[in-house]
Amino acid sequence: MRVLVFGITDNPGGVEAVIMNYYRHVDNKRIQFDFLCNTKIVAYEDEIRELGGNIYRIPMRSKNMTAYKTQLRHFFDSHIGVYDAIWVNVCSLANIDYLKEARRIGIPTRIIHSHNSRNMDSWVRGILHRLNKQRIKKYATQFWACSQEAGKWFFPNSILKGKDYHIIHNAIDIRKYEFNLKIRDRVREQQNWSKKFVIGNIGRLHFQKNQSFLLEAFSKVIKVHPQSILVLVGDGEDKNELQKKASTLGISDSVFFLGLRSDIPALLQGFDVFVFPSVFEGLPLAVIEAEAASLPVIASQGAIPPEVNMSDNFSFLPLESGSDVWAKKILEFINSARIKQDLSGIIESGFDIESEINKLSTLLEMKNE
């Protein structure tokens, strides 16, 4: 069967990583993916083509509505009968045109997949999301979410209680992330971290991920332990503001913006603690990866789904407790030895790609009409 996938952008972020994790492990002799994208640069483009996928580009709706509508309609008209399913991966329901077009040309299995739990866009898109939430059942046949909170954000109760609603875990290949002392020593030497206490964060530089709060907490950590550094992996629209804030706090020399990286599993080995103070989340892939790497994790209580707590090394803290409390918690991990944790909790909770790929493949192949 052939599946049309929407959700890959130019940024290799969490949603893109989830899609690619599944694409790498799906049986390509049974199921093949093609990708409909609206960015000139497509993350993982070379790998997608190596795996046998085609990439089709149309303009962004926000950049050129007329061209977008014309090319969207042309794409679907020229692919009638090609696809058995469409899998739409988004963070809001502001635009459901892909599902509408898929229904129009008769694609039988139409999947909408929620990857977030709150509006991170404009108020206009928030209104569109609420409107489309009430009519999404007209266009989709399966309703997926990365967590219960993400499901509640996207779907009315009638869908949440129905047989076509499914939690699809943000599963990873845990073997890529398992703690390895040799890799840790090599990374720390390469990055000049050997004598440092390394606090790590991975995510888009965006208000949702709340790195501004992390900078405040770190400014208090470094006063107690001057050999501490903060490593921020990722890129985004808040980068300049965050760099200015680090300068204002007088911590610029100890804060490192590494940008987008392809060596996340190795970098995680080099961290001493992973701190994730997001304001809201669907289900953060970066936290799962950090747990698989046996890192101590500190995450925001109430903002991050409780199901990510799968190890003895995990701590929830409310953001309302303030940066002083967060700094104190971070400092608890100074000089604590990194040891390999039991990963059975991650596997049993459904976050191992080896077990989840069968579930996803079965749902893709399910005949809905």
C-alpha positions in Angstrom: 0.0 0.0 0.0 1.1 3.6 -0.5 0.5 6.3 2.1 0.6 10.1 1.6 2.2 11.8 4.6 1.9 15.4 5.6 3.9 16.9 8.4 7.6 17.1 7.4 8.9 20.7 7.2 12.4 22.2 6.8 13.0 21.8 10.6 14.0 18.4 11.9 11.9 18.8 15.0 9.8 16.5 17.2 7.0 15.8 14.7 9.5 15.2 11.9 11.5 12.8 14.1 8.4 10.8 15.1 7.4 10.4 11.4 10.9 9.4 10.4 11.3 6.9 13.3 8.2 5.1 12.0 9.3 5.4 8.4 12.7 3.8 9.1 11.1 0.8 10.7 8.0 0.2 8.6 8.2 -2.8 6.2 8.7 -1.0 2.9 7.7 -4.1 1.0 4.2 -3.8 2.5 3.9 0.0 3.1 5.6 2.9 1.3 5.3 6.6 2.2 5.3 9.6 0.0 5.5 13.1 1.4 3.5 16.3 0.6 5.4 19.3 1.9 5.2 23.1 1.7 8.8 24.1 2.3 11.6 24.3 -0.3 14.0 22.6 2.1 12.7 19.3 3.4 14.2 17.7 6.5 15.6 14.2 6.0 15.1 14.6 2.2 18.0 12.4 1.2 17.0 9.7 3.6 13.4 9.8 2.5 14.5 9.2 -1.1 16.9 6.4 -0.1 14.0 4.7 1.6 11.9 4.9 -1.6 9.7 7.8 -0.8 8.7 10.6 -3.2 8.6 14.2 -2.1 6.0 16.6 -3.6 6.0 20.4 -2.9 3.3 22.9 -2.9 3.3 26.5 -1.6 2.4 27.4 2.0 -1.2 28.6 2.4 0.1 31.6 4.4 2.5 32.7 1.7 0.4 32.5 -1.4 -3.2 31.4 -1.0 -4.1 31.3 -4.7 -1.0 29.3 -5.7 -1.5 27.0 -2.7 -5.2 26.2 -3.6 -4.4 25.7 -7.2 -1.4 23.4 -6.7 -3.1 21.5 -3.9 -6.1 20.7 -6.1 -3.8 19.8 -9.0 -1.7 17.4 -6.9 -4.7 15.5 -5.6 -6.4 15.4 -9.1 -3.2 14.0 -10.6 -3.0 11.3 -7.9 -6.4 9.8 -8.0 -6.2 6.1 -7.2 -2.6 6.3 -6.1 -3.0 6.3 -2.3 -4.6 3.9 0.1 -4.2 6.3 3.1 -3.3 9.8 4.0 -1.6 10.5 7.4 -1.8 14.2 8.4 0.6 15.2 11.2 -0.2 18.7 12.7 -0.2 20.7 15.9 -3.6 22.3 15.3 -6.7 21.9 13.2 -6.5 25.4 11.7 -6.0 23.8 8.2 -7.7 20.6 7.3 -7.6 21.1 3.5 -5.4 18.0 3.0 -8.1 15.8 4.5 -10.8 17.5 2.5 -9.0 16.9 -0.7 -8.2 13.3 0.2 -11.9 12.7 0.9 -12.9 14.4 -2.4 -10.7 12.0 -4.5 -11.7 8.9 -2.5 -8.6 8.1 -0.4 -10.3 5.5 1.9 -8.2 5.8 5.1 -7.7 9.4 6.3 -5.8 9.9 9.5 -5.4 13.1 11.5 -2.6 12.9 14.1 -2.5 15.4 17.0 1.0 16.3 18.2 0.3 19.1 20.6 -2.0 20.0 23.5 -2.6 23.8 23.2 -2.7 26.6 20.7 0.8 27.8 19.8 -0.3 30.1 17.0 -2.4 33.2 16.5 -5.9 33.7 17.9 -7.2 33.5 14.4 -5.8 30.0 14.0 -7.2 29.2 17.4 -10.7 30.0 16.2 -10.2 27.9 13.1 -9.0 25.1 15.2 -12.1 25.2 17.4 -14.4 25.3 14.3 -12.6 22.4 12.6 -12.6 20.3 15.8 -16.4 20.1 15.5 -16.4 18.9 11.9 -13.2 16.8 11.7 -15.2 13.6 11.8 -16.6 14.5 8.4 -13.2 14.3 6.8 -11.1 11.9 8.8 -11.6 8.2 9.4 -9.0 7.6 12.1 -8.0 9.9 14.9 -4.6 9.6 16.4 -2.9 11.5 19.3 0.5 11.3 20.9 -1.1 11.6 24.4 -4.5 11.9 26.0 -4.0 15.6 26.5 -3.2 16.0 22.8 -6.3 14.0 22.0 -8.5 16.3 24.1 -7.1 19.3 22.3 -8.0 18.0 18.9 -11.1 15.9 19.2 -14.6 16.1 20.7 -15.7 13.5 23.3 -17.7 11.6 20.8 -14.4 10.8 19.0 -12.4 10.2 22.1 -14.8 7.5 23.2 -15.0 5.9 19.7 -13.3 2.9 18.2 -11.3 5.0 15.7 -9.4 7.0 18.3 -5.9 5.7 19.0 -2.9 6.8 21.1 0.2 6.4 18.8 3.2 6.8 21.1 6.2 8.9 20.1 8.3 5.8 19.9 12.1 5.7 19.5 14.7 3.1 18.8 15.9 2.9 22.4 19.0 1.0 21.4 20.4 4.1 19.7 20.2 6.0 23.0 21.3 3.4 25.6 23.9 4.8 28.0 27.5 4.1 26.8 30.4 5.3 29.0 32.9 5.3 26.1 30.7 7.5 24.0 30.1 9.8 26.9 33.8 10.2 27.6 34.5 10.8 23.9 31.7 13.4 23.5 32.7 15.3 26.6 36.3 15.5 25.5 35.3 16.6 22.0 33.0 19.3 23.3 35.4 20.4 26.1 32.9 19.3 28.7 35.2 17.0 30.7 35.4 19.2 33.8 31.9 20.7 33.5 28.5 20.0 35.0 26.4 19.9 31.8 22.8 20.9 31.8 21.1 20.0 28.6 17.9 21.0 26.8 16.7 19.9 23.3 13.9 21.6 21.5 12.7 24.4 19.3 13.7 27.8 20.6 10.1 29.0 21.1 8.0 30.2 24.0 6.4 26.8 24.3 9.7 25.2 25.3 10.3 27.9 27.8 14.1 28.2 27.5 13.8 31.7 29.0 12.8 30.2 32.3 15.7 27.8 32.0 18.1 30.6 31.6 16.8 32.2 34.8 17.3 28.9 36.7 20.7 28.4 35.2 21.8 31.9 36.3 21.3 30.7 39.9 22.9 27.3 39.4 26.1 28.9 38.1 26.4 31.1 41.2 26.6 28.0 43.3 28.6 25.9 40.9 30.7 28.0 38.5 31.8 25.0 36.4 28.2 24.5 35.2 27.3 25.1 31.5 23.9 25.1 29.8 23.6 23.5 26.4 20.6 24.4 24.2 20.2 22.2 21.1 17.7 23.4 18.5 16.8 26.5 16.6 13.8 28.8 16.4 12.4 32.3 16.3 13.3 33.0 19.9 17.1 32.5 19.5 18.0 36.2 19.4 15.9 37.0 22.4 17.4 34.1 24.4 20.9 35.2 23.5 20.1 38.7 24.7 18.7 37.4 27.9 21.7 35.3 28.5 23.9 38.4 28.0 21.6 40.4 30.4 21.9 37.7 33.1 25.7 37.7 32.6 25.9 34.0 31.7 26.6 34.2 28.0 30.0 32.6 28.3 28.4 29.5 29.9 25.4 29.1 27.6 26.0 27.3 24.3 23.5 27.4 21.4 24.4 24.3 19.3 21.6 24.8 16.7 20.1 21.9 14.8 22.2 18.7 15.3 22.1 15.2 13.8 24.1 13.7 16.7 21.4 13.9 19.4 22.1 10.3 20.8 25.7 11.1 21.3 25.1 14.6 22.8 22.7 13.1 25.3 25.5 10.8 26.5 27.5 13.9 27.3 24.9 15.7 29.4 24.7 15.3 33.2 21.0 16.3 33.6 18.2 17.1 31.1 15.9 20.0 32.0 12.6 20.5 30.1 10.5 23.4 31.5 7.9 23.5 28.7 4.7 25.5 29.1 2.7 22.8 27.3 3.4 19.7 25.3 1.7 16.9 23.4 4.2 14.4 24.3 7.9 15.5 24.0 10.1 13.1 22.1 13.2 14.7 23.6 12.2 13.6 27.1 11.8 10.0 26.0 15.2 10.1 24.3 16.8 11.5 27.5 15.2 8.8 29.6 16.5 6.1 27.2 20.0 7.6 27.6 19.6 7.1 31.4 19.7 10.8 32.1 18.1 12.4 35.1 15.2 14.4 33.8 13.5 17.4 35.4 10.2 18.4 33.6 7.3 20.8 34.2 4.5 19.3 36.1 1.0 19.8 34.6 2.4 20.9 31.3 3.9 17.6 30.2 1.8 14.4 30.2 2.5 12.2 33.2 3.0 9.1 31.1 6.5 10.3 30.2 7.6 9.5 33.8 9.0 6.0 33.2 12.2 5.9 35.3 13.4 6.4 38.9 15.5 9.3 37.5 12.5 11.4 36.6 11.3 14.5 38.5 8.3 16.7 38.0 8.4 20.3 39.2 5.6 23.0 38.8 6.8 26.1 36.9 4.9 28.1 39.5 7.5 27.0 42.1 9.9 29.4 40.5 13.4 29.3 39.1 15.0 29.1 42.6 13.4 25.8 43.2 14.3 24.5 39.8 18.0 25.6 40.3 18.1 23.8 43.6 16.8 20.6 42.0 19.3 20.8 39.2 22.1 21.2 41.7 21.2 17.9 43.3 22.7 16.1 40.3 26.2 17.6 40.7 28.7 14.7 41.0 26.0 12.1 40.7 27.4 9.2 38.6 25.8 8.4 35.3 24.8 4.7 35.3 22.8 2.7 32.9 19.1 2.5 33.9 16.6 -0.3 33.4 14.8 0.5 30.2 11.9 -2.0 30.7 9.6 0.8 31.8 10.0 2.6 28.4 9.4 -0.7 26.5 6.4 -1.7 28.6 4.9 1.8 28.2 4.9 1.5 24.4 7.7 3.9 23.5 10.0 1.3 21.9 9.7 1.5 18.1 10.1 -2.3 17.7 6.7 -2.9 19.4 4.8 0.2 18.2 5.6 -0.2 14.5 3.3 -3.2 14.3 0.4 -1.2 15.8 0.9 1.7 13.4 1.2 -0.7 10.4 -2.0 -2.5 11.3 -3.9 0.8 11.6 -2.6 2.0 8.3 -3.7 -1.1 6.6 -7.2 -1.1 8.2 -9.9 -0.6 5.7 -12.2 2.2 6.8 -14.6 2.4 3.9 
